[in-house]
């Protein structure tokens, strides 16, 4: 199902408003963050503060289709919602990856590989050829280490 960016923002704002009191940090990602005119689903990245409160709110929003430790999926008002759980260390990389686009993620991973690095889709960061984390505290740090100009979400 496809819907407008306006409808997607409205629904994602409702979800964020309900979950925010239980989160250390929460942000909408995906095609909404990239400001695409049409949207297929809602992606949200968060750092949990109160998992019990989050779980209570999620069960009030809709039936959980997936209830894992790093991702929870549900239907909210006939829209698929994916919630990605980050830590302070994985926040920026996970937000970058979950914002996308797929093409941008492929470009970043390919560039990392060319340079002998690895960009972890899990959100763990950018690693050098010895497995040492060299970037990932900010989205900009990843672009910088890859020798690429930082692209704002709407241009990814």
C-alpha positions as CSV (number, residue, x, y, z in Angstrom):
1,X,0.0,0.0,0.0
2,X,1.3,3.5,-0.9
3,X,0.2,6.7,0.8
4,X,1.2,10.3,0.8
5,X,4.1,11.8,2.7
6,X,1.6,14.0,4.6
7,X,-0.4,10.9,5.8
8,X,2.8,9.1,6.7
9,X,4.1,12.1,8.7
10,X,0.7,12.3,10.5
11,X,0.8,8.6,11.4
12,X,4.5,8.6,12.4
13,X,3.9,11.7,14.6
14,X,1.1,9.8,16.4
15,X,3.4,6.9,17.0
16,X,6.4,9.0,18.1
17,X,4.1,11.0,20.5
18,X,3.0,7.8,22.2
19,X,6.5,6.2,22.4
20,X,8.6,9.3,23.2
21,X,8.0,9.3,27.0
22,X,9.6,5.8,27.1
23,X,12.6,6.5,24.9
24,X,15.9,8.2,25.4
25,X,15.9,9.1,21.7
26,X,13.4,8.5,18.8
27,X,13.4,9.6,15.2
28,X,11.5,8.8,12.1
29,X,13.7,7.3,9.3
30,X,13.1,5.8,5.9
31,X,11.3,7.5,3.0
32,X,9.6,9.9,5.4
33,X,13.0,11.2,6.5
34,X,14.1,11.4,2.9
35,X,10.9,13.4,2.2
36,X,9.7,11.2,-0.6
37,X,6.2,12.1,-2.0
38,X,4.8,8.6,-1.5
39,X,5.6,6.1,1.3
40,X,5.1,2.4,1.7
41,X,5.8,2.0,5.4
42,X,7.0,3.8,8.5
43,X,10.5,3.3,9.8
44,X,11.4,4.5,13.3
45,X,14.7,4.3,15.1
46,X,14.8,4.6,18.9
47,X,16.8,4.1,22.0
48,X,14.6,2.6,24.6
49,X,14.4,4.1,28.1
50,X,11.5,2.0,29.5
51,X,10.9,-1.2,27.6
52,X,7.9,-2.1,29.7
53,X,6.3,1.3,28.8
54,X,7.2,0.8,25.1
55,X,5.7,-2.7,25.0
56,X,2.5,-1.4,26.6
57,X,2.2,1.4,24.1
58,X,3.0,-0.9,21.2
59,X,0.3,-3.4,22.2
60,X,-2.1,-0.5,22.3
61,X,-1.1,0.6,18.8
62,X,-1.7,-2.7,17.0
63,X,-0.8,-6.4,16.9
64,X,2.9,-7.1,16.8
65,X,3.9,-9.1,13.8
66,X,7.5,-9.4,14.9
67,X,8.7,-8.9,18.5
68,X,12.5,-9.2,18.5
69,X,15.1,-7.4,20.6
70,X,16.3,-5.3,17.8
71,X,13.2,-4.9,15.6
72,X,9.5,-4.8,16.3
73,X,7.0,-4.7,13.4
74,X,3.3,-3.9,13.6
75,X,0.3,-2.7,11.6
76,X,-1.0,0.7,12.7
77,X,-4.1,2.0,10.9
78,X,-3.4,-0.4,8.0
79,X,0.2,0.8,7.7
80,X,3.3,-1.3,8.3
81,X,5.5,0.1,11.0
82,X,9.1,-1.1,11.7
83,X,10.7,0.0,14.9
84,X,14.5,-0.4,15.1
85,X,16.1,-0.5,18.6
86,X,19.5,1.2,18.8
87,X,22.0,1.9,21.6
88,X,23.8,5.2,22.0
89,X,26.8,3.5,20.2
90,X,24.7,2.3,17.2
91,X,22.2,5.2,17.0
92,X,23.8,7.2,14.1
93,X,24.8,4.3,11.9
94,X,21.4,2.6,12.4
95,X,19.7,5.9,11.6
96,X,21.8,6.2,8.4
97,X,21.1,2.7,7.3
98,X,17.4,2.8,8.1
99,X,17.0,6.1,6.4
100,X,18.3,4.6,3.2
101,X,17.8,4.7,0.3
102,X,18.7,1.1,-0.7
103,X,20.8,2.6,-3.5
104,X,22.6,4.9,-1.0
105,X,23.3,2.0,1.3
106,X,24.7,-0.1,-1.5
107,X,26.9,2.8,-2.6
108,X,28.2,3.3,1.0
109,X,28.9,-0.4,1.5
110,X,30.5,-0.8,-1.9
111,X,32.7,2.3,-1.2
112,X,33.7,0.8,2.2
113,X,34.6,-2.5,0.6
114,X,36.7,-0.8,-2.0
115,X,38.6,0.9,0.8
116,X,39.1,-2.3,2.7
117,X,36.4,-1.3,5.3
118,X,33.1,-2.7,6.4
119,X,29.9,-0.8,7.1
120,X,27.8,-2.9,9.4
121,X,24.1,-2.9,8.5
122,X,23.4,-3.8,12.2
123,X,24.3,-0.2,13.0
124,X,27.6,-1.1,14.8
125,X,29.5,1.4,12.6
126,X,32.2,1.5,10.0
127,X,35.2,-0.8,10.6
128,X,38.7,-0.9,9.1
129,X,40.3,-4.0,7.7
130,X,41.4,-5.0,11.2
131,X,37.9,-4.9,12.5
132,X,38.4,-1.7,14.5
133,X,35.5,0.7,14.6
134,X,36.7,3.9,12.9
135,X,33.4,5.8,12.5
136,X,29.7,5.7,13.4
137,X,29.2,8.2,16.2
138,X,27.5,10.5,13.6
139,X,26.2,10.0,10.1
140,X,28.7,12.6,8.9
141,X,31.7,10.6,10.3
142,X,30.8,7.7,8.1
143,X,30.7,9.8,4.9
144,X,33.9,11.5,6.0
145,X,35.8,8.3,6.5
146,X,34.6,7.0,3.2
147,X,35.9,10.1,1.5
148,X,32.4,11.1,0.4
149,X,30.5,14.4,0.8
150,X,27.8,14.2,3.4
151,X,24.4,13.9,1.8
152,X,21.3,15.2,3.6
153,X,18.6,12.5,3.8
154,X,16.4,14.0,1.0
155,X,19.3,13.5,-1.4
156,X,20.1,9.9,-0.5
